[in-house]
């Protein structure tokens, strides 16, 4: 669990987790300053706190590195703010058993689900359009690439230089492009969401900047496919 200002939701969310499925559960707090770290410790969660705010991608990099160092073969990335429902975990793990190396959630398995769960209406069509561009641009079997429920595998991180990725939300799209570049199998599962308060997503300005950056990643991906050496798009060697 990568966390930022999740003190109000952490306990309720943690109680929904199927903890029996995991060998270890960790939380990495991105210098929230609201008591998230202390609440996690009180709940008995193995918790880490960054000395400074690293951004979403930076925090996720640290969480992934910790999990891999602990010997994780499969890593479930789910937010403790309750935005994504834990009911998606079991179907996602089944996809891993079937050979997928990266599994994404799909909020649009029911076209109205995101709106009914609180997504800003002005985001709905742009997200669908951006998903279509990414799906066709990368030619992947996943229809919702700009969301935060993921299941990763050790094989994925042994194949890609994830530590070279952005420290902001773009990290999540970059890792999909990297997985496609090295030819790893991807899959998706339905995921239910709940948006409320500050957790209803990025502002219009940040959303526009993110969208422009997605086109940049797609451009780099095609350059790498043409043989241009780029540090983000390279296969790791033993």
C-alpha positions in Angstrom: 0.0 0.0 0.0 1.4 3.4 -1.0 -0.2 6.0 1.1 -0.6 9.8 1.2 -2.9 11.4 3.7 -5.0 8.2 4.2 -5.5 8.4 8.0 -9.3 8.8 7.6 -9.7 5.7 5.4 -6.9 3.4 6.3 -8.5 1.4 9.1 -11.8 0.7 7.3 -9.9 -0.2 4.1 -7.5 -2.5 5.9 -10.4 -4.5 7.3 -11.6 -5.3 3.8 -8.3 -6.8 2.7 -8.2 -10.6 2.4 -5.0 -10.7 4.5 -4.9 -14.5 4.4 -3.7 -14.3 0.8 -0.5 -12.4 1.6 2.8 -13.4 3.1 3.4 -9.8 4.0 1.5 -6.5 3.9 3.5 -3.3 3.9 2.5 0.4 3.8 4.8 3.2 2.7 3.7 6.6 3.8 4.8 9.5 1.6 5.5 12.0 4.4 1.8 12.6 4.8 2.0 14.5 8.1 -1.6 13.6 9.0 -0.9 10.5 11.2 -1.2 7.9 8.5 2.1 6.3 9.5 1.2 6.1 13.2 -2.3 4.7 12.4 -0.7 2.0 10.2 1.6 1.0 13.0 -1.2 0.9 15.5 -3.0 -1.5 13.2 0.0 -3.8 13.2 0.9 -3.1 9.5 4.6 -3.2 8.6 5.1 0.5 7.9 7.7 2.8 6.4 7.7 6.6 6.1 9.6 8.7 3.7 11.7 11.5 5.1 10.3 13.8 2.4 7.5 13.6 -0.1 8.7 11.6 -3.1 5.6 11.8 -5.3 3.4 9.0 -6.3 5.9 7.3 -8.5 8.8 7.9 -6.2 6.8 6.4 -3.3 5.7 3.4 -5.4 9.4 2.8 -6.4 10.4 2.6 -2.8 7.5 0.3 -1.9 8.3 -2.0 -4.8 12.0 -2.1 -3.9 11.1 -3.0 -0.3 8.7 -5.8 -1.4 11.3 -7.2 -3.8 14.0 -7.1 -1.1 11.6 -9.1 1.1 11.5 -11.8 -1.6 8.1 -11.0 -3.1 7.2 -13.0 -6.3 3.8 -11.3 -6.7 3.0 -7.7 -5.5 -0.5 -6.3 -5.2 -0.6 -2.5 -5.4 -3.8 -1.1 -4.0 -4.4 2.3 -2.4 -5.5 2.5 1.3 -7.7 5.5 0.5 -10.4 3.0 -0.6 -10.6 4.3 -4.1 -10.2 0.8 -5.5 -12.1 -2.1 -3.9 -10.2 -5.1 -2.7 -12.7 -7.5 -4.4 -10.5 -7.3 -7.5 -7.5 -9.0 -5.8 -8.6 -12.6 -6.1 -9.5 -12.4 -9.8 -6.2 -10.6 -10.5 -4.2 -13.3 -8.7 -6.0 -15.9 -10.8 -4.7 -14.0 -14.0 -1.2 -14.2 -12.5 -1.7 -18.0 -12.1 -2.7 -18.2 -15.7 0.6 -16.6 -16.8 0.1 -12.8 -16.8 3.1 -10.8 -15.5 1.2 -7.6 -15.1 -2.5 -7.3 -14.3 -4.5 -4.0 -14.4 -7.9 -3.1 -13.1 -10.6 -2.0 -15.5 -13.1 0.5 -14.1 -15.1 0.6 -17.3 -16.3 -3.0 -17.3 -19.6 -1.4 -16.7 -19.7 1.8 -18.6 -21.5 3.8 -15.9 -19.6 2.4 -12.9 -17.0 5.2 -12.7 -19.7 7.9 -12.8 -21.9 6.1 -10.3 -18.9 5.7 -7.9 -18.2 9.5 -7.9 -15.8 10.2 -10.9 -15.9 13.8 -12.0 -18.1 13.9 -15.1 -15.7 16.1 -17.0 -13.0 13.4 -16.7 -15.2 10.5 -18.0 -14.9 11.0 -21.8 -11.2 12.2 -21.8 -10.2 9.1 -19.8 -12.0 6.8 -22.3 -10.3 8.6 -25.2 -6.9 8.4 -23.5 -7.4 4.7 -22.8 -8.3 4.0 -26.4 -5.2 5.8 -27.6 -2.9 3.9 -25.2 -4.6 0.5 -26.0 -4.2 1.0 -29.7 -0.9 2.7 -29.5 0.7 -0.1 -27.5 -1.6 -2.8 -28.9 -2.3 -4.3 -25.5 -5.3 -6.3 -24.2 -6.1 -3.8 -21.5 -8.8 -1.2 -21.7 -8.1 1.0 -18.7 -4.5 1.9 -18.3 -4.8 5.1 -16.4 -5.9 3.7 -13.0 -4.1 2.6 -9.9 -5.0 -1.0 -9.1 -2.2 -3.3 -10.3 -0.7 -6.7 -9.6 3.0 -7.0 -10.5 5.4 -9.9 -10.7 9.1 -10.3 -9.9 9.6 -11.3 -13.6 8.4 -7.9 -14.7 10.8 -6.0 -12.5 13.7 -8.3 -13.4 13.0 -7.4 -17.1 12.5 -3.6 -17.0 14.4 -0.6 -15.4 11.4 0.6 -13.4 13.8 2.7 -11.2 14.3 5.0 -14.3 10.6 5.9 -14.4 9.0 9.2 -13.4 8.4 10.1 -9.7 4.8 11.3 -10.5 1.7 9.6 -11.7 3.2 8.9 -15.1 5.1 6.1 -13.5 2.0 3.9 -13.8 1.7 4.3 -17.6 5.5 4.1 -18.2 5.6 0.6 -16.6 2.8 -0.6 -19.0 4.8 0.7 -22.0 7.9 -1.0 -20.6 6.1 -4.3 -20.1 4.9 -4.1 -23.7 8.4 -3.3 -25.0 9.9 -6.4 -23.4 7.0 -8.6 -24.6 5.5 -9.6 -21.2 1.9 -10.9 -21.0 -0.7 -8.5 -19.5 -4.3 -9.0 -18.5 -7.1 -7.1 -16.8 -9.9 -7.6 -14.3 -12.9 -5.6 -13.3 -12.4 -3.3 -10.4 -15.0 -1.3 -8.5 -14.1 2.2 -7.3 -15.2 4.8 -4.9 -14.3 8.5 -5.4 -14.9 11.1 -2.8 -13.5 14.4 -1.5 -9.9 15.1 -2.3 -9.6 11.5 -3.7 -11.7 12.2 -6.7 -8.6 12.6 -8.8 -6.1 15.1 -10.2 -7.1 18.7 -11.1 -7.8 19.7 -14.7 -4.4 21.3 -15.0 -2.6 18.2 -13.8 -4.8 16.0 -15.9 -3.9 17.9 -19.0 -0.2 17.7 -18.2 -0.4 14.0 -17.6 -2.2 13.4 -20.9 0.5 15.3 -22.8 3.1 13.2 -21.0 1.4 10.0 -22.1 1.9 11.0 -25.7 5.5 11.6 -24.9 5.9 8.1 -23.5 4.2 6.6 -26.6 6.7 8.6 -28.8 9.6 7.3 -26.8 8.2 3.8 -27.0 8.2 3.9 -30.8 11.6 5.4 -31.0 12.9 2.5 -28.8 11.2 0.1 -31.1 13.1 1.6 -34.0 16.3 1.0 -32.2 17.0 4.4 -30.5 18.7 3.7 -27.2 16.6 5.1 -24.3 17.3 4.3 -20.7 13.6 3.7 -19.9 13.2 1.2 -22.7 15.8 -1.4 -22.4 15.8 -5.0 -21.3 17.7 -5.7 -18.1 20.6 -8.1 -18.4 21.7 -10.6 -15.8 
